[in-house]
Amino acid sequence: MEFDLSWILLGLPLAFILGWLASRMDLRQLRLENRQTPKAYFKGLNYLLNEQQDQAIDAFIEAVQLDPDTSELHFALGNLFRRRGEYERAVRVHQHLLSRGDLSQTDRDRAQYALAQDYLKAGLLDRAEAALTKLEGTAHQTQAHLALLSIYERSRDWPKASVIAQKLGDSGQGSFQGRLAHYLCEEAESLDLTQHADQVMALLNQAIDAAPQAARARMALANTFEKTSRPQDAYATLEGLASQVPSALPLIASKLAALAPALNRTHDALALLEASYAKTTSLDVLNAIVALHKAQGEANTTHWYAQHLEREPSLVAATQWVANETFAHDPFPPQVQRALERAAKPLQRYRCAACGFEATQHFWQCPGCQAWDSYPARRVEEL
């Protein structure tokens, strides 16, 4: 049977036409997808700018379905889910990114950090910690350390917080020595002094070395000396603190006044307190001065409050003067005195400089905003 070449000549143009039609169909489909993807993306962006998050999420989901390999769309979608509080969906998006084998290392680290943020926002601190520790040595290491520091503070894991604070300080992210001193003090306070006295002392001395100008560690050390029947060392520690950090004297004035008489240091304590009061008036220092004069046997000490009123108008000082003054003729009406005490009570609180939270006691960490060292050593009336 002879092969007819005419069939080949007829088939070649037909094959060319079919190939050309197939390529045109592929190009048309590709162009259609390319038009749909940016259209859905920009539609989602427009919704996002108009704060229409529900519509933006729908648009980004459509864009991801059209182009499932685009990592930026996944990041945008995951961040939207997190902002709306849909943490489970955000976790699924970022876990899907991490499961992809074609993801670059930069995007993989970014997805790992985003996943840690999802867990952190959802309150899953153990999972957030595990995700953040995987970012060691990456571009997100500093942010991971700061997030870990927040986790350890919330969980009161002070040894781990100390390690992270040291790493942040060593990496040049500012000074974390004050924060480190607080962590060491917190760790010392968590121990039973009767069983771990040496360890408590060691931690407090480390805190003093970390932040020599911080008052808390020295105050805690003086308190430890007092509880272990070493009042002389307690007084010496407070005296050293007064010379190192004069601004902290109002916080330790009452303790100095309590320790001095038993140690025959009343004159020394008075000299220290009166010198400080002469430079900067303080109601706490004034009360300590009055207490020491009473310990020396002075019967009438109300003139100290009268002198304070001559220097500064003070409702608290006026209330104390009225409470201790003996009137020769008409006694001061008790109901007026109660009204003064009630009005003066809020003025004796401490106020956080960061959030304005007020408390009757001085805090090293604000219970309201969790800021450290945000409480001045002065009462509200003195600010």
SEPA-408272 format. One record per residue: x, y, z of N, C-alpha, C, O, CB in turn. Coordinates in steps of 0.2 Angstrom, whole numbers, plus 2048, in hexadecimal, padded with zeros to 3 digits. Atoms other than C-alpha are relative to their C-alpha. Glycine has a CB too. Layout:
% residues N
XYZXYZXYZXYZXYZ ...
***
This chain:
% residues 383
8047FA8008008008008048068008098078047FB800806 7FC7FA8018078107FA7FE8068057F88078068008037F9 8027FA7FB80881F8077FF8067FC8038087F8806801805 8027FA8047FF82F8008038068048008078097F98007FF 7FD7FA7FD80A83E8047FB8068017FC80B8048068027FD 8047FA8007FB8498017FC8018067FA8068087FA7FF7FA 8038007FA7F384481180480480580280880A7FE7F9803 7FC7FC7FC80284B81A8008087FF80080C8048087FE800 8017F980280185B8117FA8038027F98098048018017F8 8067FD7FE7EF85D8158008008087FD80580B7FA7FC7FE 8008017F87F28588288048068038028088098027FA802 7FB7FB7FD80086582B7FC8068027FD8098078068017FC 8047FA7FF7F58748297FB8008067F980480A7FD8037FA 8058027FB7E786C83380380080780080380C7FC7FA7FF 7FD8017F97F38688428028078028028098088067FC800 7FE7F97FE7FA87A8417FA8048037FA8088088038047FA 8067FD7FE7E88818427FE7FE8077FC80280B7FB8007FB 8028037F97E487685180480280580280480B7FF7F8800 7FB7FD7FB7F487B85A7FF8078027FF8098078077FE7FE 8007F97FF7F188D8577F98028047F98068087FF8047F9 8067FF7FC7DF88C85E8017FE8077FE80280B7FA7FC7FC 7FF8027F97E488386D80480580480380680A8047F9800 7FC7FB7FD7F28908717FC8068017FC8098078068017FC 8047FA7FF7E589E86F7FB7FF8067FA80380A7FC8017FA 8058027FA7D989587B80480080780180380B7FD7F97FF 7FC8007FA7E78938888028078028018098088077FC7FF 7FF7F97FF7EC8A58867FA8048027FB8088078038047FA 8067FD7FE7DA8AB8877FF7FE8087FD80380C7FA7FE7FC 8018027FA7D88A189780580380580380580B8007F8801 7FB7FC7FB7E88A889F7FF8078017FF80A8068077FF7FD 8017F97FF7E48B989B7F98028047F98068087FE8037F9 8067FF7FC7D28B78A28027FF80880080380C7FB7FB7FE 7FE8017F97DA8B08B28048068038038088098047F9801 7FC7FA7FE7E78BE8B37FB8068017FD80A8058058027FB 8047FA7FF7D98CB8B17FC7FF8067FA80480A7FB8017FA 8048027FB7CE8C28BE80480180780180480C7FD7FA800 7FC8007FA7DC8C18CB8018078038008088088077FC7FF 7FF7F97FE7E18D38CC7FA8048017F98088068048047FB 8067FD7FF7CF8D88CB7FD7FE8077FB80380A7FB7FE7FA 8028027FA7CB8CE8DA80480380680280580B7FF7F8801 7FC7FD7FB7DA8D48E37FF8078017FF8098078087FF7FE 8017F97FF7D78E68E07F98028037F88078068018047F9 8077FF7FD7C58E48E48007FF8087FE80380C7FB7FB7FD 7FF8017F97CA8DD8F58048068038028088098047F9801 7FC7FA7FD7D78EB8F87FB8068007FC80A8058068027FB 8057FA8007C98F88F47FB7FF8067FA80480A7FC8007FA 8048017FA7BE8F090180480180680180380B7FD7F8800 7FC8007FA7CC8EF90D80180880280180A8088077FD800 7FF7F97FF7CF90290B7FA8038037FA8088068038037FA 8067FE7FE7BD90590E7FD7FD8067F87FE8097FB8007FB 8018037FA7BE8FB91E7F97FB7FF7F67FA8047FE805805 8068058017B18EE9178047F98008057F67FA7FD8017F9 7FB8068007BB8DF91D7FC7FA7FE8007F57FB8027FF807 8048068037AD8D29198017FF7F98027FA7F67F9800803 7FF8008077AD8D79078077FF7FE8087FB7F97FD8067FD 7F98008027C08D89078027F88008067F67FC804804804 7FF8077FF7C18C690E7FE7FC7FA8017F77F77FE7FD806 8038048067B58BF9008048017FA8057FD7F67F98037FF 7FC7FF8067BF8C88F38077FD8008097FA7FB8018087FF 7F98047FF7D08C18F97FF7F97FF8047F67FC803802806 8018078017C98B08FA7FF7FE7F98027F97F77FA7FE804 8018018077C38B18E88078017FC8097FD7F87FC8057FD 7F98008037D58B78E38047FA8028087F87FD803807803 7FC8067FE7DD8A98ED7FE7FA7FC8027F67FA8007FF807 8028068047D289C8E48028017F98047FB7F57F8800800 7FE8008077D78A38D38078007FF80A7FD7FA7FE8077FD 7F98018007E98A48D78037FD80780580180B8048077FE 7FE8037F97ED8988E68078008018097FF8077FE7F9800 7F98007FF80089A8E48038078028088078048047FE7FA 7FE7F97FE8008AD8E88018008087FB80080B7FC8057FD 8008007F98078AE8FA7FE8078037FB8078098087FF802 8027FA7FD8048C08FC7F88018017F68048068018067FB 8078007FF7F18BD8FA7FE7FC8067FA7FE80A7FC7FD7FA 8018047FA7F28B09088028048067FE80480B8047FA800 7FE7FC7FB7FB8BC9137FB8058027F98078078078047FF 8057FA7FF7EE8CA9107FA7FC8037F77FF8087FE8037F9 8068037FE7E08BD9138017FE8087FC7FF80C7FE7FA7FC 7FF8027F97E88B69238008068057FD80680A8077FD801 8007FA7FC7EB8C892A7F98038017F78058078048057FD 8067FE7FF7D98CC9277FC7FC8047F87FE8097FC8007F9 8048047FB7D28BD9308028018077FE80180B8027F87FE 7FE7FF7F97DD8C193F7FD8078027FB807808808801800 8037FA7FE7D78D393F7F98008027F68038068018057FB 8078017FF7C58CD93F7FF7FB8067F97FA8087FD7FD7FA 8008057FB7C98C194D7FE7F97FE7FD7F58037FA802805 8018068037C78B29428067FC8008097FB7FB7FC8007F9 7F98027FF7D78AA9498017F97FD8067F77FA802800807 7FF8078027D38989448018007F88057FC7F57FA7FC801 7FF8008087D189D9318078037FF80A8017FA7FB8047FD 7F97FD8017E18A89338057FB80080A7FA7FD801806804 7FC8057FF7EA89993A8017FB7FA8067F97F87FF7FC806 8008048067E588E92B8038037FA8077FF7F77F87FE7FF 7FD7FD8067EA89A91E80880080180B7FF7FC7FE808800 7F88007FF7FC89C9268037F98008087F87FE801804806 7FE8078007FD8899298017FE7F98057FA7F77FC7FC804 8008028077F98879178068037FC8097FF7F87FA8027FC 7FA7FD8038078939128067FC80280A7FA7FE801807802 7FB8037FD81388A91D8017F97FD8067F67FC8007FF807 7FF80780380F8799158028007F98037FA7F67F97FD800 7FE80080781387F9038087FF80080C8028037FE8077FD 7F98018018248788FD8038057FC8098067FC8007F97FD 7FC7FB8058278868F080080780480280C8007FC8017FA 8007F97FD8268948FD80780280280B7FE8047FC800807 7F97FE7FF83689E8FF8018018087FC80180B8018077FD 7FE8007F983F89F9107FD8068037FB8068098077FF801 8037FA7FD83A8B19127F98008017F78028078028067FB 8078007FF8288AE9107FE7FB8057F97FB8087FC7FE7F9 8018067FA82989E91B8018038077FD80280B8057FA7FF 7FF7FC7F98308A99297FA8058017F8805807807803800 8057FB7FF8238B69267F97FC8027F67FE8067FF8047F9 8068037FE8158A99278017FD8077FC7FC80A7FF7FA7FA 7FF8037FA81D8A19367FE8068067FB80480B8077FE801 8017FB7FB81C8B293F7F98028007F68048058048077FE 8077FF80080A8B59397FC7FB8047F77FC8077FE8007F8 8038067FC8058A49408018018077FC80080B8037F97FE 7FF7FE7F880D8A99517FB8058027F9805808807802801 8047FB7FE8038B99517F97FE8007F58008058008067FA 8078038007F38AF94D7FF7FD8077FA7FE80A7FF7FB7FB 8018047FA7F68A495C8008058067FD80480B8067FB801 7FF7FB7FB7FB8B39677F98048017F78058078068057FF 8067FD7FF7EB8BC9637FA7FC8027F67FE8067FE8037F9 8058047FE7E18AD9668017FE8077FD7FA80A8007FA7FC 7FE8027F97E98AB9778037F98018037F78077F9800804 7FD8068007F189B97380880180180C8007FD7FF7FB7FA 7FA7FE7FE80189F97C8067FB7FF80B7FC7FD801803807 7FB80680180A88E97B8017FF7F98077FE7F77FD7FA804 7FF80180780788D9698048067FD8088057F87FA7FF7FC 7FC7FA80280D89F96680780080280B8017FE7FC806803 7F98007FE81C89C9708047FB7FB80A7FC7F98017FD807 7FD80580482088C9668028037F98078027F67FC7FA7FF 7FF7FD80781E8969558058058008098067FC7F98037FE 7FB7FA8008288A595B8077FD80180C8007FE7FE804806 7F98037FF83789A9618037FE7F98097FD7F98007FB805 7FE80280683889494F8038067FB8068057F67FB7FC7FC 7FE7FA80483C8A694980780280280A8078007FB805801 7FA7FE7FD84D8A69528058007FA8057FB7F68037FB805 7FB80080585B8AC9467FD8037F98008037F48037FA7FE 8037FD80684E8B39397FF80880080180B8057F97FD7FF 8017F88008498C59347FB8028057FB8088077FE8027F9 8057FE7FB83B8C49408027FE8077FE7FE80C7F97FC7FE 7FD8027F98468BF94F7FE8058057FC80480B8077FF800 8017FB7FB8448D09587F98008027F78018088028077FD 8078007FF8318D09567FE7FA8047F97FA8087FC8017FA 8028077FC8308BE95C8038018077FF7FE80C8047FA7FD 7FD8007FA83B8C296B7FB8058047FA80480A807803800 8057FB7FC82F8D19707FA7FD8027F77FD8077FF8067FC 8068047FF8208C696E8017FB8057FD7FA80A7FE7FD7F9 7FF8057FA8288B89798018048067FF80180B8077FD7FE 8007FD7FA82C8C59867F98028037F88018098048077FF 8077FF7FE81A8CA9867FC7FA8037F97FA8087FC8037FB 8038067FE8158B89888027FE8077FF7FC80B8017FA7FB 7FD8027FA8218B49967FE8058067FD80380B808800800 8037FB7FB81B8C499F7F97FE8027F77FE8088008077FE 8078027FE8098BE99E7FF7FA8047FB7F98087FC8007F9 8008067FC80D8AD9A48048008068057FB8098027FA7FB 7FC8007FA8198B39B18057FB8008077F98067FC800806 7FA8058008278A89AB8068058008098067FB7FF7FC7F9 7FB7FB8008348B49B18077FD7FE80B8017FB801802807 7F98028028448A99AE8008007F88068037F68017F9802 8007FF80883F8A899B8008077FE8038097F97FA7FC7FD 8007F980283B8BA99B8078048018098087FD7FB804804 7FA7FE7FF84C8BE9A28057FF7FA8098037F88037FE806 7FB8028068558B49947FE8047FA8038077F67FF7F97FE 8027FC80684B8BD98680280780180480A7FC7F87FF7FF 7FE7F97FF84E8CE98E8078017FF8098067FC7FE803807 7F97FF8018608CB98E8027FF7F98078037F68047FA804 7FF8018078608C597C7FE8077FC8028097F87FC7FA7FD 8027FA8038568D597780680680180780A7FD7FA802802 7FB7FB7FE8638E09808077FF7FC80A8037FA802800807 7FA8018038728D79787FF8017F88048027F58027F8801 8017FF80886A8D99668008077FF7FF8097F97FA7FC7FE 8017F980286A8EC9687FA8037FF7F98087FC8048017FA 8077FE8008588EE96A7FE8058067F88068077FB7FA800 8017FB7FA85A8FB9788027FC8078047F78077F8802800 7FE8037F985D8F898B7FA7FD8037F4800803802806804 8058047FC8538EB9938027FE8078007F980A7FE7F97FC 7FD8027FA85D8EB9A37FB8018067FA7FE80B806804801 8057FF7FB84F8F39AD7FA7FB8007F87F98067FC8077FF 8058068008428E69A78037FA8038007F68067FE7FF7F8 7FD8067FD84F8D89AB8008018077FF7FB80B8078007FD 8007FF7F88518DF9BD7F97FE8037F87FB808802807802 8078027FD83E8DE9BF7FE7F98007FC7F68047FB8047FC 80280780083D8CC9B98047FC8058017F88088037FE7F9 7FC8047FB84B8C79C57FD8018077FD7FD80B807803800 8047FE7FA8418D09D37FA7FC8017F87F98067FF807801 8068048008318C79CE8027F98027FE7F58057FD8017F9 7FE8077FF83A8B69CE8028008078017FA80A8067FE7FC 7FE8017F98428BA9DF7F98008057F97FD80A804806802 8067FF7FC8308BF9E67FC7F98007F87F88047FC8057FE 8048068008298AE9E08037FB8048007F58058007FE7F9 7FD8067FC8358A49EB7FE8018077FD80780A8088017FF 8018007F98328A09FD80780280480C7FE8037FE7F9803 7FA7FD7FD83E8AAA078037FB8058097FB8067FF807803 7FE8047FB83F89EA158047FA7FE8087F78017FA7FD804 7FC806803846890A0A8058027FB80A7FE7F97FB7FB7FD 7FB7FF80584F8999FC80380780180380B7FC7FC8007F9 7FE7F97FE8568A9A058068017FC8078077F9802800807 7FA7FF8048678A79FC7FF8017F98018067F68057FA801 8027FF80785F8A59EB7FD8077FF7FE80B7FA7FB7FB7FD 8037F98018548B59EE80580580080580A7FC7FB800806 7FB7FB8008638BF9F38048007FA8068067F88057FE806 7FC80080686D8B99E47FC8047FA7FF8077F68017F97FE 8047FD80685E8BE9D880080880180080B7FC7F97FD800 8017F97FF85C8CF9E08078047FF8078097FC7FE802807 7F97FD80286F8D39DF8018007F98048057F68067FC804 80080080786E8CE9CD7FC8067FD7FE8097F87FE7F97FD 8047FB8038608DA9CA80380780280380B7FE7F9800804 7FD7FA7FE86A8E89D38068017FB8078077F8803800807 7FA8008058798E49C77FD8027F98008067F68047FA800 8037FF80786D8E49B87FE8087FF7FF80B7FA7FB7FC7FF 8037F98018658F59BC8028048077FE80480B7F98007FF 7FE7FD7FA86F8FF9CA7FC8068027FB807808807802800 8047FA7FE86490E9C97F97FE8017F48038018018057FA 8078027FF8549049CB7FF7FF8088037FC80B7FE7FA7FC 8018007F984C9059DC7FD7F98037FE7F78087FB806802 8048067FD8428F59DD8047FB8038037F88087FC7FD7FA 7FC8057FE8508E99DF8038018078037FD80B8067FE7FB 7FD7FE7F98588F29EE7FA8008057FC7FE80B8038077FF 8068017FB8478F49F67FE7F98027FD7F88087FA8047FD 8018077FF8448E29F48057FD8048047F88097FF7FC7FA 7FB8037FC8558DE9FB8008028078017FE80C8078027FD 8017FE7F98528E9A0A7FB7FC8047FB7FB80A7FF808800 8058047FD8428E0A0D8027F98027FF7F78077FA8007FB 7FE8067FF84A8D0A0C8058008068047FB80B8047FD7FA 7FC8007FA8578D5A197FC8018067FE7FE80B8058067FF 8047FF7FA84A8DBA257FC7FA8027FC7F88087FA8057FE 8048077FF8408CAA238057FB8038037F68067FD7FE7FA 7FB8057FD8508C1A2780480280680A8008078057FE7FA 7FD7FD7F98548CBA378068037FF80B8028038007FA805 7FA7FC8028618D6A2F7FE8077FF7FF80A7FA8047FD7FA 8037FA80185A8E7A328068057FF80480A7FB7FD803807 7FB7FB80186B8F0A328028007F88038057F58067FE804 7FF80180786E8E9A207FA8037FC7FB8067F78017F97FE 8067FD80485C8EEA1B8018088007FF80B7FB7FA7FE804 7FF7F980085F900A218068037FC8058077F8801802808 7FA7FE804870901A197FE8007F88008047F48067FC801 8028018078688FBA087FC8067FE7FC8097F97FC7F97FF 8057FB80285A908A0980480780080380B7FC7FB800805 7FC7FA7FF867916A0E8048007F98048067F6805800806 7FD8008078719119FE7FC8017FB7FE8057F68047F97FF 8057FF8058629119F47FE8087FF7FD80B7FA7F97FC801 8017F97FF85E9239FA8058047FC8038097F97FF802807 7FA7FC80386F9299F48007FE7F98028037F58067FE803 80080280886E91F9E37FB8037FC7FB8057F78017F8800 8077FE80485C9239DE7FC8048057F78028087FC7FA7FE 8047FC7FB8569329E87F98017FE7F5802803803807800 8078008028469329DE7FC7FB8047F57FB8047FF8007F9 8048057FD8419229E77FF8018077FC7FC80A8047F97FF 8017FF7F88429299F97F98008027F87FD807804806802 8078017FE82F92B9FA7FE7F98017FA7F88057FC8047FC 8028067FF82D9199F88037FC8068007F78088027FC7F9 7FD8037FA839914A0680080480680380280B8077FE7FE 7FF7FC7FA837922A127FD7FD8068007FE80C7FC8077FE 8048037FA82A919A1D8047FA8038057F98097F97FE7FE 7FC8057FE83690AA1E8068028048087FF8098027FB7FA 7FA7FD7FC845915A237FE80280780180180B8038057FC 8037FD7FA83A91DA307FF7FA8057FF7FB80B7FA8047FF 8028057FC83590CA378067FC8028077FA8087FC7FB7FC 7FA8047FE847904A378048058058088028098037FE7FA 7FB7FC7FC851913A3E80080080780580080A7FF8077FD 8008007F984B914A508037FA8038077FB8087F9801803 7FD8067FD84F902A548088007FF80B7FC8037FD7FA7FD 7F8801802861904A4C8038078038098078028018007F9 7FD7FA7FE864915A558028057FA8088087FB8067FF805 7FE7FC80686591DA447FA8067FE7FA8087F98007FC7FA 8067FB80285692AA468038067FE8008097F97FD801807 7FD7FA803862939A448028007F98018047F5805802805 7FE801806869932A357FB8007FB7FB8037F58057FA7FF 80680080585892EA2D7FD8077FF7FB8087FA7FB7FB803 8037F980085293FA328048057FB8018087F77FF803806 7FC7FB805860948A297FF7FE7F97FF8027F58087FF802 80180280785E93DA1A7F98037FD7F98057F78017F97FF 8077FE80284B940A197FF8087FF7FC80A7FA7FB7FD804 8017F880084C953A1D8048037FA8018087F7802803807 7FC7FD806859956A107FD7FF7F97FC8037F58077FD800 80480280684F94DA037FA8057FF7F88077FA7FE7F9800 8067FC80083F956A088018087FE7FD80B7FB7FD800807 7FE7F9802848967A078018017F98008077F6806802804 7FF7FF80784C9649F57FA7FF7FC7F88037F88057FB7FD 80680280383C95C9F07FA7FE8057FB7F98088017FA7FA 8058027FB82C95C9FA7FC7FA7FE7FB7F87F87FB806801 80380680182494B9FC7FC7FE8077FE7FF80C8057FA7FF 8058027FB815946A078037FA8048027F980A7F97FF7FE 7FD8067FD81D935A0A8068018048067FF80A8017FA7FB 7FA7FE7FC82D93CA107FE80480680180380B8058047FB 8027FC7FA824949A1B7FD7FB8057FE7FC80B7FB8057FD 8038047FB81A93BA238057FC8048057FB80A7FB7FB7FD 7FB8047FC82A931A2780480580580680380A8057FE7FA 7FD7FB7FC832941A2E7FC8018067FF80180C8018077FD 8048007FB823943A398007FA8058007FB80B7F98027FE 7FF8067FC824931A3F8068008048067FD80A7FF7FA7FB 7FA8007FC836933A4480080580580380380B8068017FB 8007FB7FA833943A4E7FB7FD8057FD7FE80B7FD8067FD 8048037FB82593AA578047FA8048037F980A7FA7FD7FD 7FC8057FD83192BA5A80580380580780080A8047FC7FB 7FB7FC7FC83D938A627FC8038067FF80680B8038057FD 8047FD7FA82E93DA6E7FD8077FF7FB80A804805800806 8037F980282994DA657F87FF8007F57FB7FD8028037F9 8078017FF81794FA6B7FC8047FA7F78007F77FD804806 8047FD80581095CA5E8048017F980A8047F97FF807802 7FC800806816959A4C7FB8037FA7FD8027F48017F97FE 8047FD805808962A438038067FC8018077F77F9802803 7FD7FA803813971A3F8037FE7FA8058027F5805803805 7FD80280681B966A327FB8007FA7FD8027F48037F9801 8057FF80580B965A287FF8077FF7FD8097F97FA7FC802 8027F8801808978A2B8068037FB8058077F7800803806 7FA7FE80481A97BA237FF7FD7F98018017F48067FE803 801802806816970A157FB8047FC7FB8057F67FE7F8800 8057FD803806979A118028077FE80080A7F97FA801805 7FD7FA802810989A118048007F98058057F5805803805 7FC80180681B982A037FC7FE7FA7FD8007F58057FA801 80480280580E9799F97F87FF8037F87FD8088027F97FD 8068027FE7FB9789FA7FE7F97FF7FF7F67FA7FA8057FC 8018078007F69679FE7FA7FE8057FA7FF80B8067FC803 8068027FC7E5960A038027FA8057FF7F980A7FB7FD7FB 7FE8067FC7ED950A0A80480280680280080C8057FB7FC 7FD7FD7FA7F995AA157FB8048057FC80380B8068057FE 8057FC7FC7EB965A1B7FB7FB8047FA7FC80A7FB8047FB 8048057FD7E0956A1F8047FD8068027FC80C7FE7FA7FC 7FC8037FB7EF94EA2980180680680180480C8067FE7FE 7FF7FB7FB7F295FA327F98018047FA80180A8018077FC 8078007FC7DF960A377FF7FA8047FD7FB80A7FA8017FB 8018067FC7DF94EA3D8058008068037FD80B8027FA7FC 7FC8007FA7EE952A498018068048038068098077FE7FD 8007F97FC7EC964A4E7FB8008067F57FD8057FE8057FB 8057FF7FA7E4967A5F7FE80780080280C8028047FE807 8037F98007D9976A5E7FE8028077FB7FF80B7FA8017FC 8017FE7F97D8981A6E7F98028017F7801807804806801 8077FE7FE7C6987A6C7FB7FB7FD7FA7F68007FF8077FD 8058048037BA97FA608037FA7FD8087FB7F97FC8047FB 7FE8068037BE96DA5B7FE8007F97F98027F77FE7F9804 8028008077BF96AA497FA7FB7FF7FB7F58018067FE7FB 8068058017AE962A438027F97FD8067F97F87FB8037FC 7FE8078037B194FA407FD7FF7F98007FC7F57FE7FB805 8038018077A594FA318048047FB8058017F57F9802800 7FC7FC8057B095CA298077FC7FF8097FC7F9801807802 7F98048007C0952A2D7FF7FA7FB8037F87F78027FE807 8018068047B8942A257FF8027F98017FF7F47F97FD803 8017FE8077B394CA168078027FD8088007F77FC8067FF 7F97FF8037C5952A148047FA7FF8077F97FA804804805 7FC8078017CC940A167FD7FD7FA8017FA7F67FF7FC806 8038038067C093AA098028047F98048007F57F8800800 7FE7FC8067C59489FD8077FF7FE80A7FF7F97FF807801 7F88018017D8945A008027F97FE8077F87FC803802807 7FE8078017D79329FE8027FF7F98077FC7F87FB7FC802 7FE8018077D89329EB8068037FE80A8017FA7FA8027FB 7FA7FD8027E693E9EB8067FD80380C7FE801800807803 7FA8037FD7F19329F58027F97FC8067F57FD7FE7FE807 7FE8068047F19259E78068017FB8088077FB7F97FE7FB 7FB8008057FE9219DA7FD7FF7F97F87FC7F88067FA801 8048008077FA9249C78067FE7FB80B8007FB7FE8077FF 7FC80380680291A9B88018067FB7FC8097F97FD7FA7FD 7FF7FA80580A9279AD7FE7FE7F97FE8027F4807802800 80280280680691C99E7F97FF7FE7F78027F98037F97FF 8078018017F49189A07FB8048047F58048037FE7F9800 8047FD7FB7EE9229AF7FD7FC8057F97FF8097FB8047FC 8038057FB7E99139B98028028078088038088027F97FF 7FF7FE7FA7E89189CB8007FA8057FB7F68057FC806803 8008057FB7EC90D9DA8038038078068088078057FA7FE 7FE7FE7F97EE90F9ED8077FE80280A8018067FC7FD805 7F98027FF7FF9069EC8048017FA8028027F58007F9802 7FC7FF80580E9089E28027FA7FC8037F57FF807804802 7FF8078038108FB9D48068027FB8088077F97FA7FF7FB 7FA8008048208F79CA7FD7FF7F88008017F48057FB802 8038018078158F19BB7F98028017F57FF8058017F87FE 8067FE8008058F99B87FB7FB7FF7FB7F77FA7FE8067FB 8058058017F68EE9BA7FB8017FB7F87FD7F87FB7FF807 8057FF8057EC8F79AD8037FF7F98007FC7F57FE808800 7FD8008077F88F999E8067FB8008097FA7FB8028077FE 7FA8058008068ED9A48078037FF80C8007FD7FF7FA7FB 7FA7FC8018138FB9A28057FF8068027FF80C7FF8077FE 7FB8017FA8238F99AD80280780180380B7FD8067FC7FE 7FD7F97FE8299089B77FC8067FE7FF80B7FD8078007FE 8057FA80381A9139B27FD8038067FA8088057FB7FD7FC 8027FC7FA8169189C480580480380A8018067FD7FA806 7FB7FC7FC81F9279CB8007FE8087FB7FC80A7FE8077FF 8008017F98249269DD7FD8068047FE80680A807800803 8037FA7FD8199359E17F87FF8007F67FC7FB8028077FD 8088017FF8069369E67FD8047FA8008097F77FE802807 8047FC8057F993D9DA80080780180180B7FD7F97FD7FF 8007F97FF7F894D9E38078047FF80780A7FE7FF801808 7F97FD80180B9509E18028007F88078037F78057FC804 7FE80080780B94D9CE7FF8077FC8008077F77FC7FA7FC 
***
